[in-house]
């Protein structure tokens, strides 16, 4: 566990490099194992019923994905299980907030105990509200249920989930948050200087393999949605 002196060192390190700390620095230095996950198989009928409950939209194969089109709606299901849904006229009034994103997920019965709020990022047209899967208390940063709410009233949902298969047998002591921050200030090039999250979770790059072995990481995130991942076993920067 980090001492008070080490926490102070970490805070000073960020301040000296121009960062504003808007979160706490974790003290724990646990022993963790690799996490094994698999990707769910495409479930075309489930997603069609979820997003088109009152209409019979035909899902057609187009290349490596299934696609369904309604009057103002579009649903795409890839072979690797990723889902994209868009509705151009979902909202009568464009309330752009976490509560609106959560309300939509509840309506689709997608707001489960296995996902938690993560980061939001805003564009000129709207805001992306990102939720991530969790497993035994750890966020799985490479998964997402992302709800995009546009000023126009359009809604888009992007989903990439996994099925956790359990931890490996070999436990390894992770590097501390202080060590991760030392790498961060040397390697990161953040435009946004307000740090809103420093947390331990699991991460994997973008792969289409059906089974993955994921490592624990320290994730450092800024207010604008920028993220930086450091392998908590090796201390190396993880590619995005």
Secondary structure by P-SEA (a helix, b strand, c coil): cccaaaaaaaaaaaaaabbbbcbbbbccbbbbbbbbbbbbcccaaaaaaacccccbbbbbbcccbbbbbcccbbbbbcccbbbbbbbccccccccccaaaaaaaaaaaccccccccccbbbbcccbbbbbbbbbccccccccccbbbbbccccbbbbbbbbbbbcccccbbbbbbcaaaaaaaaaaccccccccccbbbbbbbbccccccbbbbbbbbbbbcccbbbbbccccccccccc
